[in-house]
Amino acid sequence: MTKSVWIKGKIVTSPIHRNPLPIQTVLRDIAGQENCDGMPYDQMVIAADYIDGLEDFIAKTLDIIKKIT
């Protein structure tokens, strides 16, 4: 049986900070800049929240699997 490993967060280079950060952070940073209003930027924040939710779900699922195996 193989061991499941979950690495939380996709790391990307931030165009604002010029260093690797989780994609959720980069999306929120871009959307939060001055004059970044409107639907595309709102969708960036929604996407970041969705990614956080998926990562939490995966982590909890893996914990449950670990407990029952």
mmCIF file of the N, C-alpha and C atoms, coordinates in Angstrom:
data_MODEL
# 
_entry.id   MODEL 
# 
loop_
_atom_site.group_PDB 
_atom_site.id 
_atom_site.type_symbol 
_atom_site.label_atom_id 
_atom_site.label_alt_id 
_atom_site.label_comp_id 
_atom_site.label_asym_id 
_atom_site.label_entity_id 
_atom_site.label_seq_id 
_atom_site.pdbx_PDB_ins_code 
_atom_site.Cartn_x 
_atom_site.Cartn_y 
_atom_site.Cartn_z 
_atom_site.occupancy 
_atom_site.B_iso_or_equiv 
_atom_site.pdbx_formal_charge 
_atom_site.auth_seq_id 
_atom_site.auth_comp_id 
_atom_site.auth_asym_id 
_atom_site.auth_atom_id 
_atom_site.pdbx_PDB_model_num 
ATOM 1   N N  . MET A 1 1  ? 0.839   -1.182 0.000   1.00 0.00 ? 1  MET A N  1 
ATOM 2   C CA . MET A 1 1  ? 0.000   0.000  0.000   1.00 0.00 ? 1  MET A CA 1 
ATOM 3   C C  . MET A 1 1  ? 0.885   1.246  0.000   1.00 0.00 ? 1  MET A C  1 
ATOM 4   N N  . THR A 1 2  ? 0.546   2.209  -0.843  1.00 0.00 ? 2  THR A N  1 
ATOM 5   C CA . THR A 1 2  ? 1.329   3.436  -0.901  1.00 0.00 ? 2  THR A CA 1 
ATOM 6   C C  . THR A 1 2  ? 0.817   4.433  0.116   1.00 0.00 ? 2  THR A C  1 
ATOM 7   N N  . LYS A 1 3  ? 1.706   5.275  0.570   1.00 0.00 ? 3  LYS A N  1 
ATOM 8   C CA . LYS A 1 3  ? 1.356   6.293  1.553   1.00 0.00 ? 3  LYS A CA 1 
ATOM 9   C C  . LYS A 1 3  ? 0.944   7.571  0.826   1.00 0.00 ? 3  LYS A C  1 
ATOM 10  N N  . SER A 1 4  ? -0.208  8.119  1.200   1.00 0.00 ? 4  SER A N  1 
ATOM 11  C CA . SER A 1 4  ? -0.680  9.361  0.596   1.00 0.00 ? 4  SER A CA 1 
ATOM 12  C C  . SER A 1 4  ? -0.029  10.544 1.295   1.00 0.00 ? 4  SER A C  1 
ATOM 13  N N  . VAL A 1 5  ? 0.442   11.465 0.499   1.00 0.00 ? 5  VAL A N  1 
ATOM 14  C CA . VAL A 1 5  ? 1.030   12.688 1.031   1.00 0.00 ? 5  VAL A CA 1 
ATOM 15  C C  . VAL A 1 5  ? 0.344   13.856 0.346   1.00 0.00 ? 5  VAL A C  1 
ATOM 16  N N  . TRP A 1 6  ? -0.144  14.784 1.150   1.00 0.00 ? 6  TRP A N  1 
ATOM 17  C CA . TRP A 1 6  ? -0.810  15.967 0.599   1.00 0.00 ? 6  TRP A CA 1 
ATOM 18  C C  . TRP A 1 6  ? 0.037   17.175 0.916   1.00 0.00 ? 6  TRP A C  1 
ATOM 19  N N  . ILE A 1 7  ? 0.499   17.837 -0.116  1.00 0.00 ? 7  ILE A N  1 
ATOM 20  C CA . ILE A 1 7  ? 1.260   19.070 0.054   1.00 0.00 ? 7  ILE A CA 1 
ATOM 21  C C  . ILE A 1 7  ? 0.283   20.210 -0.182  1.00 0.00 ? 7  ILE A C  1 
ATOM 22  N N  . LYS A 1 8  ? 0.025   20.969 0.851   1.00 0.00 ? 8  LYS A N  1 
ATOM 23  C CA . LYS A 1 8  ? -0.980  22.024 0.775   1.00 0.00 ? 8  LYS A CA 1 
ATOM 24  C C  . LYS A 1 8  ? -0.461  23.205 -0.043  1.00 0.00 ? 8  LYS A C  1 
ATOM 25  N N  . GLY A 1 9  ? -1.258  23.612 -1.025  1.00 0.00 ? 9  GLY A N  1 
ATOM 26  C CA . GLY A 1 9  ? -0.992  24.836 -1.765  1.00 0.00 ? 9  GLY A CA 1 
ATOM 27  C C  . GLY A 1 9  ? -0.082  24.679 -2.964  1.00 0.00 ? 9  GLY A C  1 
ATOM 28  N N  . LYS A 1 10 ? -0.520  25.224 -4.058  1.00 0.00 ? 10 LYS A N  1 
ATOM 29  C CA . LYS A 1 10 ? 0.322   25.327 -5.253  1.00 0.00 ? 10 LYS A CA 1 
ATOM 30  C C  . LYS A 1 10 ? 1.135   26.607 -5.111  1.00 0.00 ? 10 LYS A C  1 
ATOM 31  N N  . ILE A 1 11 ? 2.432   26.493 -5.234  1.00 0.00 ? 11 ILE A N  1 
ATOM 32  C CA . ILE A 1 11 ? 3.312   27.640 -5.066  1.00 0.00 ? 11 ILE A CA 1 
ATOM 33  C C  . ILE A 1 11 ? 3.594   28.261 -6.431  1.00 0.00 ? 11 ILE A C  1 
ATOM 34  N N  . VAL A 1 12 ? 3.384   29.565 -6.534  1.00 0.00 ? 12 VAL A N  1 
ATOM 35  C CA . VAL A 1 12 ? 3.663   30.300 -7.767  1.00 0.00 ? 12 VAL A CA 1 
ATOM 36  C C  . VAL A 1 12 ? 4.466   31.548 -7.409  1.00 0.00 ? 12 VAL A C  1 
ATOM 37  N N  . THR A 1 13 ? 5.141   32.106 -8.391  1.00 0.00 ? 13 THR A N  1 
ATOM 38  C CA . THR A 1 13 ? 5.896   33.332 -8.167  1.00 0.00 ? 13 THR A CA 1 
ATOM 39  C C  . THR A 1 13 ? 4.945   34.521 -8.244  1.00 0.00 ? 13 THR A C  1 
ATOM 40  N N  . SER A 1 14 ? 4.935   35.302 -7.201  1.00 0.00 ? 14 SER A N  1 
ATOM 41  C CA . SER A 1 14 ? 4.050   36.462 -7.130  1.00 0.00 ? 14 SER A CA 1 
ATOM 42  C C  . SER A 1 14 ? 4.600   37.608 -7.973  1.00 0.00 ? 14 SER A C  1 
ATOM 43  N N  . PRO A 1 15 ? 3.766   38.187 -8.843  1.00 0.00 ? 15 PRO A N  1 
ATOM 44  C CA . PRO A 1 15 ? 4.227   39.334 -9.616  1.00 0.00 ? 15 PRO A CA 1 
ATOM 45  C C  . PRO A 1 15 ? 4.360   40.591 -8.752  1.00 0.00 ? 15 PRO A C  1 
ATOM 46  N N  . ILE A 1 16 ? 3.774   40.564 -7.574  1.00 0.00 ? 16 ILE A N  1 
ATOM 47  C CA . ILE A 1 16 ? 3.834   41.722 -6.669  1.00 0.00 ? 16 ILE A CA 1 
ATOM 48  C C  . ILE A 1 16 ? 5.051   41.623 -5.752  1.00 0.00 ? 16 ILE A C  1 
ATOM 49  N N  . HIS A 1 17 ? 5.240   40.454 -5.139  1.00 0.00 ? 17 HIS A N  1 
ATOM 50  C CA . HIS A 1 17 ? 6.304   40.287 -4.146  1.00 0.00 ? 17 HIS A CA 1 
ATOM 51  C C  . HIS A 1 17 ? 7.578   39.676 -4.724  1.00 0.00 ? 17 HIS A C  1 
ATOM 52  N N  . ARG A 1 18 ? 7.493   39.116 -5.921  1.00 0.00 ? 18 ARG A N  1 
ATOM 53  C CA . ARG A 1 18 ? 8.635   38.500 -6.612  1.00 0.00 ? 18 ARG A CA 1 
ATOM 54  C C  . ARG A 1 18 ? 9.222   37.309 -5.863  1.00 0.00 ? 18 ARG A C  1 
ATOM 55  N N  . ASN A 1 19 ? 8.382   36.647 -5.075  1.00 0.00 ? 19 ASN A N  1 
ATOM 56  C CA . ASN A 1 19 ? 8.850   35.438 -4.404  1.00 0.00 ? 19 ASN A CA 1 
ATOM 57  C C  . ASN A 1 19 ? 7.743   34.393 -4.441  1.00 0.00 ? 19 ASN A C  1 
ATOM 58  N N  . PRO A 1 20 ? 8.089   33.133 -4.250  1.00 0.00 ? 20 PRO A N  1 
ATOM 59  C CA . PRO A 1 20 ? 7.088   32.065 -4.306  1.00 0.00 ? 20 PRO A CA 1 
ATOM 60  C C  . PRO A 1 20 ? 6.104   32.141 -3.139  1.00 0.00 ? 20 PRO A C  1 
ATOM 61  N N  . LEU A 1 21 ? 4.824   32.077 -3.459  1.00 0.00 ? 21 LEU A N  1 
ATOM 62  C CA . LEU A 1 21 ? 3.747   32.112 -2.473  1.00 0.00 ? 21 LEU A CA 1 
ATOM 63  C C  . LEU A 1 21 ? 2.635   31.160 -2.905  1.00 0.00 ? 21 LEU A C  1 
ATOM 64  N N  . PRO A 1 22 ? 1.777   30.732 -1.968  1.00 0.00 ? 22 PRO A N  1 
ATOM 65  C CA . PRO A 1 22 ? 0.622   29.931 -2.365  1.00 0.00 ? 22 PRO A CA 1 
ATOM 66  C C  . PRO A 1 22 ? -0.258  30.715 -3.346  1.00 0.00 ? 22 PRO A C  1 
ATOM 67  N N  . ILE A 1 23 ? -0.828  30.022 -4.300  1.00 0.00 ? 23 ILE A N  1 
ATOM 68  C CA . ILE A 1 23 ? -1.610  30.677 -5.337  1.00 0.00 ? 23 ILE A CA 1 
ATOM 69  C C  . ILE A 1 23 ? -2.775  31.483 -4.757  1.00 0.00 ? 23 ILE A C  1 
ATOM 70  N N  . GLN A 1 24 ? -3.347  31.015 -3.635  1.00 0.00 ? 24 GLN A N  1 
ATOM 71  C CA . GLN A 1 24 ? -4.449  31.755 -3.016  1.00 0.00 ? 24 GLN A CA 1 
ATOM 72  C C  . GLN A 1 24 ? -3.980  33.137 -2.570  1.00 0.00 ? 24 GLN A C  1 
ATOM 73  N N  . THR A 1 25 ? -2.797  33.207 -2.011  1.00 0.00 ? 25 THR A N  1 
ATOM 74  C CA . THR A 1 25 ? -2.243  34.482 -1.557  1.00 0.00 ? 25 THR A CA 1 
ATOM 75  C C  . THR A 1 25 ? -2.018  35.414 -2.732  1.00 0.00 ? 25 THR A C  1 
ATOM 76  N N  . VAL A 1 26 ? -1.476  34.872 -3.813  1.00 0.00 ? 26 VAL A N  1 
ATOM 77  C CA . VAL A 1 26 ? -1.217  35.688 -5.003  1.00 0.00 ? 26 VAL A CA 1 
ATOM 78  C C  . VAL A 1 26 ? -2.528  36.221 -5.586  1.00 0.00 ? 26 VAL A C  1 
ATOM 79  N N  . LEU A 1 27 ? -3.542  35.371 -5.689  1.00 0.00 ? 27 LEU A N  1 
ATOM 80  C CA . LEU A 1 27 ? -4.832  35.815 -6.210  1.00 0.00 ? 27 LEU A CA 1 
ATOM 81  C C  . LEU A 1 27 ? -5.422  36.934 -5.356  1.00 0.00 ? 27 LEU A C  1 
ATOM 82  N N  . ARG A 1 28 ? -5.373  36.762 -4.030  1.00 0.00 ? 28 ARG A N  1 
ATOM 83  C CA . ARG A 1 28 ? -5.922  37.794 -3.137  1.00 0.00 ? 28 ARG A CA 1 
ATOM 84  C C  . ARG A 1 28 ? -5.105  39.086 -3.200  1.00 0.00 ? 28 ARG A C  1 
ATOM 85  N N  . ASP A 1 29 ? -3.791  38.968 -3.313  1.00 0.00 ? 29 ASP A N  1 
ATOM 86  C CA . ASP A 1 29 ? -2.945  40.163 -3.407  1.00 0.00 ? 29 ASP A CA 1 
ATOM 87  C C  . ASP A 1 29 ? -3.230  40.946 -4.687  1.00 0.00 ? 29 ASP A C  1 
ATOM 88  N N  . ILE A 1 30 ? -3.364  40.250 -5.794  1.00 0.00 ? 30 ILE A N  1 
ATOM 89  C CA . ILE A 1 30 ? -3.650  40.926 -7.066  1.00 0.00 ? 30 ILE A CA 1 
ATOM 90  C C  . ILE A 1 30 ? -5.022  41.593 -7.009  1.00 0.00 ? 30 ILE A C  1 
ATOM 91  N N  . ALA A 1 31 ? -6.009  40.865 -6.496  1.00 0.00 ? 31 ALA A N  1 
ATOM 92  C CA . ALA A 1 31 ? -7.368  41.407 -6.422  1.00 0.00 ? 31 ALA A CA 1 
ATOM 93  C C  . ALA A 1 31 ? -7.469  42.578 -5.450  1.00 0.00 ? 31 ALA A C  1 
ATOM 94  N N  . GLY A 1 32 ? -6.598  42.613 -4.463  1.00 0.00 ? 32 GLY A N  1 
ATOM 95  C CA . GLY A 1 32 ? -6.669  43.648 -3.448  1.00 0.00 ? 32 GLY A CA 1 
ATOM 96  C C  . GLY A 1 32 ? -5.913  44.923 -3.773  1.00 0.00 ? 32 GLY A C  1 
ATOM 97  N N  . GLN A 1 33 ? -5.280  44.979 -4.928  1.00 0.00 ? 33 GLN A N  1 
ATOM 98  C CA . GLN A 1 33 ? -4.552  46.186 -5.306  1.00 0.00 ? 33 GLN A CA 1 
ATOM 99  C C  . GLN A 1 33 ? -5.513  47.338 -5.607  1.00 0.00 ? 33 GLN A C  1 
ATOM 100 N N  . GLU A 1 34 ? -4.991  48.521 -5.511  1.00 0.00 ? 34 GLU A N  1 
ATOM 101 C CA . GLU A 1 34 ? -5.776  49.709 -5.815  1.00 0.00 ? 34 GLU A CA 1 
ATOM 102 C C  . GLU A 1 34 ? -6.243  49.679 -7.272  1.00 0.00 ? 34 GLU A C  1 
ATOM 103 N N  . ASN A 1 35 ? -7.472  50.091 -7.512  1.00 0.00 ? 35 ASN A N  1 
ATOM 104 C CA . ASN A 1 35 ? -8.109  50.137 -8.836  1.00 0.00 ? 35 ASN A CA 1 
ATOM 105 C C  . ASN A 1 35 ? -8.347  48.754 -9.444  1.00 0.00 ? 35 ASN A C  1 
ATOM 106 N N  . CYS A 1 36 ? -8.349  47.738 -8.639  1.00 0.00 ? 36 CYS A N  1 
ATOM 107 C CA . CYS A 1 36 ? -8.681  46.396 -9.120  1.00 0.00 ? 36 CYS A CA 1 
ATOM 108 C C  . CYS A 1 36 ? -10.070 46.041 -8.609  1.00 0.00 ? 36 CYS A C  1 
ATOM 109 N N  . ASP A 1 37 ? -11.054 46.625 -9.251  1.00 0.00 ? 37 ASP A N  1 
ATOM 110 C CA . ASP A 1 37 ? -12.443 46.438 -8.861  1.00 0.00 ? 37 ASP A CA 1 
ATOM 111 C C  . ASP A 1 37 ? -13.187 45.711 -9.975  1.00 0.00 ? 37 ASP A C  1 
ATOM 112 N N  . GLY A 1 38 ? -14.282 45.126 -9.624  1.00 0.00 ? 38 GLY A N  1 
ATOM 113 C CA . GLY A 1 38 ? -15.125 44.494 -10.628 1.00 0.00 ? 38 GLY A CA 1 
ATOM 114 C C  . GLY A 1 38 ? -15.096 42.984 -10.558 1.00 0.00 ? 38 GLY A C  1 
ATOM 115 N N  . MET A 1 39 ? -15.884 42.404 -11.434 1.00 0.00 ? 39 MET A N  1 
ATOM 116 C CA . MET A 1 39 ? -16.111 40.960 -11.428 1.00 0.00 ? 39 MET A CA 1 
ATOM 117 C C  . MET A 1 39 ? -14.846 40.118 -11.557 1.00 0.00 ? 39 MET A C  1 
ATOM 118 N N  . PRO A 1 40 ? -13.911 40.422 -12.454 1.00 0.00 ? 40 PRO A N  1 
ATOM 119 C CA . PRO A 1 40 ? -12.731 39.551 -12.553 1.00 0.00 ? 40 PRO A CA 1 
ATOM 120 C C  . PRO A 1 40 ? -11.961 39.460 -11.233 1.00 0.00 ? 40 PRO A C  1 
ATOM 121 N N  . TYR A 1 41 ? -11.861 40.557 -10.529 1.00 0.00 ? 41 TYR A N  1 
ATOM 122 C CA . TYR A 1 41 ? -11.122 40.560 -9.267  1.00 0.00 ? 41 TYR A CA 1 
ATOM 123 C C  . TYR A 1 41 ? -11.927 39.891 -8.156  1.00 0.00 ? 41 TYR A C  1 
ATOM 124 N N  . ASP A 1 42 ? -13.245 40.076 -8.182  1.00 0.00 ? 42 ASP A N  1 
ATOM 125 C CA . ASP A 1 42 ? -14.112 39.360 -7.237  1.00 0.00 ? 42 ASP A CA 1 
ATOM 126 C C  . ASP A 1 42 ? -13.983 37.853 -7.454  1.00 0.00 ? 42 ASP A C  1 
ATOM 127 N N  . GLN A 1 43 ? -13.907 37.444 -8.708  1.00 0.00 ? 43 GLN A N  1 
ATOM 128 C CA . GLN A 1 43 ? -13.765 36.025 -9.018  1.00 0.00 ? 43 GLN A CA 1 
ATOM 129 C C  . GLN A 1 43 ? -12.418 35.469 -8.550  1.00 0.00 ? 43 GLN A C  1 
ATOM 130 N N  . MET A 1 44 ? -11.376 36.291 -8.554  1.00 0.00 ? 44 MET A N  1 
ATOM 131 C CA . MET A 1 44 ? -10.080 35.846 -8.034  1.00 0.00 ? 44 MET A CA 1 
ATOM 132 C C  . MET A 1 44 ? -10.186 35.509 -6.556  1.00 0.00 ? 44 MET A C  1 
ATOM 133 N N  . VAL A 1 45 ? -10.883 36.345 -5.800  1.00 0.00 ? 45 VAL A N  1 
ATOM 134 C CA . VAL A 1 45 ? -11.051 36.094 -4.368  1.00 0.00 ? 45 VAL A CA 1 
ATOM 135 C C  . VAL A 1 45 ? -11.919 34.849 -4.150  1.00 0.00 ? 45 VAL A C  1 
ATOM 136 N N  . ILE A 1 46 ? -12.977 34.712 -4.932  1.00 0.00 ? 46 ILE A N  1 
ATOM 137 C CA . ILE A 1 46 ? -13.839 33.529 -4.837  1.00 0.00 ? 46 ILE A CA 1 
ATOM 138 C C  . ILE A 1 46 ? -13.035 32.270 -5.146  1.00 0.00 ? 46 ILE A C  1 
ATOM 139 N N  . ALA A 1 47 ? -12.187 32.329 -6.171  1.00 0.00 ? 47 ALA A N  1 
ATOM 140 C CA . ALA A 1 47 ? -11.356 31.176 -6.527  1.00 0.00 ? 47 ALA A CA 1 
ATOM 141 C C  . ALA A 1 47 ? -10.382 30.828 -5.397  1.00 0.00 ? 47 ALA A C  1 
ATOM 142 N N  . ALA A 1 48 ? -9.782  31.837 -4.785  1.00 0.00 ? 48 ALA A N  1 
ATOM 143 C CA . ALA A 1 48 ? -8.855  31.601 -3.674  1.00 0.00 ? 48 ALA A CA 1 
ATOM 144 C C  . ALA A 1 48 ? -9.580  30.938 -2.503  1.00 0.00 ? 48 ALA A C  1 
ATOM 145 N N  . ASP A 1 49 ? -10.778 31.414 -2.186  1.00 0.00 ? 49 ASP A N  1 
ATOM 146 C CA . ASP A 1 49 ? -11.573 30.808 -1.109  1.00 0.00 ? 49 ASP A CA 1 
ATOM 147 C C  . ASP A 1 49 ? -11.936 29.364 -1.447  1.00 0.00 ? 49 ASP A C  1 
ATOM 148 N N  . TYR A 1 50 ? -12.279 29.123 -2.703  1.00 0.00 ? 50 TYR A N  1 
ATOM 149 C CA . TYR A 1 50 ? -12.643 27.774 -3.149  1.00 0.00 ? 50 TYR A CA 1 
ATOM 150 C C  . TYR A 1 50 ? -11.448 26.826 -3.022  1.00 0.00 ? 50 TYR A C  1 
ATOM 151 N N  . ILE A 1 51 ? -10.278 27.286 -3.414  1.00 0.00 ? 51 ILE A N  1 
ATOM 152 C CA . ILE A 1 51 ? -9.065  26.473 -3.300  1.00 0.00 ? 51 ILE A CA 1 
ATOM 153 C C  . ILE A 1 51 ? -8.796  26.138 -1.834  1.00 0.00 ? 51 ILE A C  1 
ATOM 154 N N  . ASP A 1 52 ? -8.954  27.126 -0.944  1.00 0.00 ? 52 ASP A N  1 
ATOM 155 C CA . ASP A 1 52 ? -8.784  26.869 0.487   1.00 0.00 ? 52 ASP A CA 1 
ATOM 156 C C  . ASP A 1 52 ? -9.745  25.785 0.967   1.00 0.00 ? 52 ASP A C  1 
ATOM 157 N N  . GLY A 1 53 ? -10.988 25.877 0.531   1.00 0.00 ? 53 GLY A N  1 
ATOM 158 C CA . GLY A 1 53 ? -11.986 24.887 0.919   1.00 0.00 ? 53 GLY A CA 1 
ATOM 159 C C  . GLY A 1 53 ? -11.644 23.496 0.415   1.00 0.00 ? 53 GLY A C  1 
ATOM 160 N N  . LEU A 1 54 ? -11.199 23.412 -0.825  1.00 0.00 ? 54 LEU A N  1 
ATOM 161 C CA . LEU A 1 54 ? -10.801 22.116 -1.383  1.00 0.00 ? 54 LEU A CA 1 
ATOM 162 C C  . LEU A 1 54 ? -9.614  21.525 -0.632  1.00 0.00 ? 54 LEU A C  1 
ATOM 163 N N  . GLU A 1 55 ? -8.644  22.362 -0.310  1.00 0.00 ? 55 GLU A N  1 
ATOM 164 C CA . GLU A 1 55 ? -7.476  21.866 0.423   1.00 0.00 ? 55 GLU A CA 1 
ATOM 165 C C  . GLU A 1 55 ? -7.865  21.364 1.807   1.00 0.00 ? 55 GLU A C  1 
ATOM 166 N N  . ASP A 1 56 ? -8.765  22.071 2.469   1.00 0.00 ? 56 ASP A N  1 
ATOM 167 C CA . ASP A 1 56 ? -9.246  21.609 3.781   1.00 0.00 ? 56 ASP A CA 1 
ATOM 168 C C  . ASP A 1 56 ? -9.974  20.280 3.651   1.00 0.00 ? 56 ASP A C  1 
ATOM 169 N N  . PHE A 1 57 ? -10.811 20.155 2.630   1.00 0.00 ? 57 PHE A N  1 
ATOM 170 C CA . PHE A 1 57 ? -11.548 18.918 2.400   1.00 0.00 ? 57 PHE A CA 1 
ATOM 171 C C  . PHE A 1 57 ? -10.600 17.750 2.158   1.00 0.00 ? 57 PHE A C  1 
ATOM 172 N N  . ILE A 1 58 ? -9.591  17.968 1.337   1.00 0.00 ? 58 ILE A N  1 
ATOM 173 C CA . ILE A 1 58 ? -8.623  16.915 1.040   1.00 0.00 ? 58 ILE A CA 1 
ATOM 174 C C  . ILE A 1 58 ? -7.858  16.521 2.300   1.00 0.00 ? 58 ILE A C  1 
ATOM 175 N N  . ALA A 1 59 ? -7.421  17.506 3.073   1.00 0.00 ? 59 ALA A N  1 
ATOM 176 C CA . ALA A 1 59 ? -6.677  17.218 4.293   1.00 0.00 ? 59 ALA A CA 1 
ATOM 177 C C  . ALA A 1 59 ? -7.530  16.417 5.280   1.00 0.00 ? 59 ALA A C  1 
ATOM 178 N N  . LYS A 1 60 ? -8.795  16.799 5.448   1.00 0.00 ? 60 LYS A N  1 
ATOM 179 C CA . LYS A 1 60 ? -9.684  16.074 6.366   1.00 0.00 ? 60 LYS A CA 1 
ATOM 180 C C  . LYS A 1 60 ? -9.965  14.665 5.859   1.00 0.00 ? 60 LYS A C  1 
ATOM 181 N N  . THR A 1 61 ? -10.141 14.528 4.556   1.00 0.00 ? 61 THR A N  1 
ATOM 182 C CA . THR A 1 61 ? -10.380 13.206 3.970   1.00 0.00 ? 61 THR A CA 1 
ATOM 183 C C  . THR A 1 61 ? -9.180  12.302 4.186   1.00 0.00 ? 61 THR A C  1 
ATOM 184 N N  . LEU A 1 62 ? -7.990  12.823 3.973   1.00 0.00 ? 62 LEU A N  1 
ATOM 185 C CA . LEU A 1 62 ? -6.783  12.026 4.186   1.00 0.00 ? 62 LEU A CA 1 
ATOM 186 C C  . LEU A 1 62 ? -6.621  11.648 5.659   1.00 0.00 ? 62 LEU A C  1 
ATOM 187 N N  . ASP A 1 63 ? -7.002  12.550 6.566   1.00 0.00 ? 63 ASP A N  1 
ATOM 188 C CA . ASP A 1 63 ? -6.958  12.209 8.002   1.00 0.00 ? 63 ASP A CA 1 
ATOM 189 C C  . ASP A 1 63 ? -7.891  11.059 8.329   1.00 0.00 ? 63 ASP A C  1 
ATOM 190 N N  . ILE A 1 64 ? -9.089  11.091 7.759   1.00 0.00 ? 64 ILE A N  1 
ATOM 191 C CA . ILE A 1 64 ? -10.058 10.023 7.992   1.00 0.00 ? 64 ILE A CA 1 
ATOM 192 C C  . ILE A 1 64 ? -9.542  8.702  7.438   1.00 0.00 ? 64 ILE A C  1 
ATOM 193 N N  . ILE A 1 65 ? -9.015  8.735  6.230   1.00 0.00 ? 65 ILE A N  1 
ATOM 194 C CA . ILE A 1 65 ? -8.459  7.534  5.618   1.00 0.00 ? 65 ILE A CA 1 
ATOM 195 C C  . ILE A 1 65 ? -7.328  6.984  6.465   1.00 0.00 ? 65 ILE A C  1 
ATOM 196 N N  . LYS A 1 66 ? -6.469  7.872  6.960   1.00 0.00 ? 66 LYS A N  1 
ATOM 197 C CA . LYS A 1 66 ? -5.349  7.449  7.794   1.00 0.00 ? 66 LYS A CA 1 
ATOM 198 C C  . LYS A 1 66 ? -5.838  6.757  9.066   1.00 0.00 ? 66 LYS A C  1 
ATOM 199 N N  . LYS A 1 67 ? -6.925  7.272  9.652   1.00 0.00 ? 67 LYS A N  1 
ATOM 200 C CA . LYS A 1 67 ? -7.446  6.708  10.901  1.00 0.00 ? 67 LYS A CA 1 
ATOM 201 C C  . LYS A 1 67 ? -8.070  5.331  10.704  1.00 0.00 ? 67 LYS A C  1 
ATOM 202 N N  . ILE A 1 68 ? -8.669  5.095  9.529   1.00 0.00 ? 68 ILE A N  1 
ATOM 203 C CA . ILE A 1 68 ? -9.356  3.821  9.329   1.00 0.00 ? 68 ILE A CA 1 
ATOM 204 C C  . ILE A 1 68 ? -8.468  2.759  8.681   1.00 0.00 ? 68 ILE A C  1 
ATOM 205 N N  . THR A 1 69 ? -7.281  3.128  8.266   1.00 0.00 ? 69 THR A N  1 
ATOM 206 C CA . THR A 1 69 ? -6.386  2.132  7.659   1.00 0.00 ? 69 THR A CA 1 
ATOM 207 C C  . THR A 1 69 ? -5.274  1.755  8.586   1.00 0.00 ? 69 THR A C  1 
# 
